[in-house]
Amino acid sequence: MHQNVVSPTSWPIFEALLTAEETAIELRCHLKTVQKMAREGRIPSIRRGKRYFFRLTELDDWLRSMHTQPQPTLRVN
């Protein structure tokens, strides 16, 4: 009888989580901005207790998606 064996090369790669502080550095914005965006669900994050954590790959995808969405036009009065 054959058992299904998963080879170590097929395991998902573990991605370290960034803190809000590290994310603010990566995004070059203020820590409070990152925390507020996470609280409002405007940035991909993982909440553990009162703290938010971020995956760099998800942040990259999020930033790229912002560039593909049509930007609102500005009205000048």
N, C-alpha and C positions, 0 to 999 in steps of 0.2 A: 504494500500500500504506500502510495506517494503522499508526502505531506507538502503543503504549500510553504515554501521557505522564502522569506523576503531577504534579498541580499542587502548588505549595508549601503551599496551604491544607489539603491532605489528609495532609500529613506529621504524624507523631505529635509532640506537643509535648515538647521535652526538659525533663526535670525534674532540677534540680540535686540532688546527693546531700548529705545532712547527715553530718557526722562524729559520732562517739559523744559528743563534748563538746557539740555543738549539739543533739543529740537529748536529752541529759540536761537541757539548759536548757528545751527545748520540753515535755518530759514532767514537768519540775520534780521530778527525782529525781537521785540521786547518779550520777556517771559510772561508778563500779564496778558499780552495779546494772544500768545499760544494757549494759555490756560482758558481765557474767555472763549476762544474759537472752539476748543475741545468741549467746554461746558455746553456751548450752543449747538454742537454737532456739525460745525462748519469745517472741521478738519478730521481726517480719520485718526481715531485714537482708541485706546483700551483703558478702561477705568478699573482701578483696583483700590477699593476703599475711597479715599479722598484724592488719590493721585492719578494722574494720567500718564500713559506710556504710548510710545509711537514706534512704528516700524518704518525704517528709512525707505524701503521699497514702496510702501503704501503712500508715503509722502511724495515720493517721486512721481508715482502714477497720478496722484491728486494734482500736483503742480502741472503736469503735462495735460491733464484734462481741462485745466483752466485756460490753457492756451488754445485749445481746439474749440471751445465754446465761443459763440459770437459775443462780442463785447457790446455793452449798451452804448448807445450814442449819447453824446453830451449835447445838451441844448445851451446855446448862448443867447441871452436876452439882449 
